Each structure stands twice: as C-alpha cells, then as structure tokens.
Amino acid sequence: MTEKCETKWSPTEDQIDKIIIPAMQGTAQQYAKYASELQCPPAFIALMLRDIADTFEENAITSEKGCDCC
C-alpha cells in the first residue's frame, strides 16, 4: 500500500473484530507450532515474520502507480 493509501484506509471495528484479530491470533498460533516443530529460537520465527512483512512492503513500493483503496 502506498503512503497515500495508508492514510486513507483504516479498518472498521467489524473488520478488526472478525478478521484482523482472529487472523493475527491464528498466525501467532501457527508460528508457535513451527517453532515447536523446528525446535528453533523465537528470534528465527521473528525473522521469518519480518521477511513476510518485507515482501508486502516491497510489493507496495513497486505498485505505487495506484491501488484499489484510493
């Protein structure tokens, strides 16, 4: 998402309650399982999640021509 989109979009309370919070909780649970299966330190899981976040941010930069939210 570009800065322009980021400033215009914000989730509704319904989206927060029904989509965002459950998704974040589910993601945390899934990555806790990965940590257990891999027997890796929490820092490695954090690195995995940062890589995912970086991919989303990089895609936003390459698509600055426009987005669906603006």
C-alpha positions as CSV (number, residue, x, y, z in Angstrom):
1,M,0.0,0.0,0.0
2,T,1.4,3.4,-0.8
3,E,1.5,6.2,1.8
4,K,-1.5,7.8,0.1
5,C,-3.5,4.5,0.5
6,E,-2.2,4.0,4.1
7,T,-3.5,7.4,5.1
8,K,-6.9,6.8,3.5
9,W,-7.7,3.3,4.6
10,S,-8.4,2.2,8.1
11,P,-10.2,-1.0,9.2
12,T,-13.8,-0.9,10.6
13,E,-14.5,-2.2,14.1
14,D,-16.2,-5.1,12.5
15,Q,-13.1,-5.9,10.4
16,I,-10.9,-5.6,13.4
17,D,-13.1,-7.9,15.5
18,K,-14.0,-10.5,12.9
19,I,-10.9,-10.6,10.6
20,I,-7.8,-8.9,11.8
21,I,-7.7,-10.1,15.4
22,P,-8.5,-13.7,14.6
23,A,-6.0,-13.7,11.7
24,M,-3.3,-12.3,14.0
25,Q,-4.1,-14.9,16.7
26,G,-4.2,-17.7,14.2
27,T,-0.9,-16.6,12.7
28,A,0.8,-16.4,16.1
29,Q,-0.5,-19.9,16.9
30,Q,0.7,-21.3,13.6
31,Y,4.2,-19.8,14.0
32,A,4.3,-21.1,17.6
33,K,3.7,-24.6,16.2
34,Y,6.5,-24.0,13.6
35,A,8.9,-23.0,16.4
36,S,8.0,-26.2,18.3
37,E,8.4,-28.4,15.3
38,L,11.7,-26.8,14.2
39,Q,13.0,-26.5,17.8
40,C,14.3,-23.1,16.8
41,P,14.7,-19.9,18.9
42,P,11.9,-17.3,18.8
43,A,14.3,-15.0,17.0
44,F,14.2,-17.2,14.0
45,I,10.4,-17.1,13.9
46,A,10.6,-13.3,14.2
47,L,13.0,-13.3,11.2
48,M,10.5,-15.4,9.2
49,L,7.7,-13.0,10.0
50,R,9.9,-9.9,9.2
51,D,10.7,-11.5,5.8
52,I,6.9,-11.8,5.1
53,A,6.3,-8.2,6.2
54,D,9.2,-7.0,4.0
55,T,7.7,-8.8,1.0
56,F,4.4,-6.9,1.5
57,E,6.2,-3.6,1.8
58,E,8.3,-4.2,-1.3
59,N,5.2,-5.1,-3.3
60,A,3.6,-1.9,-2.1
61,I,6.6,0.2,-3.3
62,T,6.6,-1.5,-6.8
63,S,2.9,-0.8,-7.2
64,E,2.8,2.9,-6.3
65,K,1.1,3.6,-9.5
66,G,-2.2,3.2,-7.8
67,C,-4.2,0.8,-5.7
68,D,-7.8,-0.3,-5.2
69,C,-8.2,1.7,-2.0
70,C,-7.6,5.2,-3.4
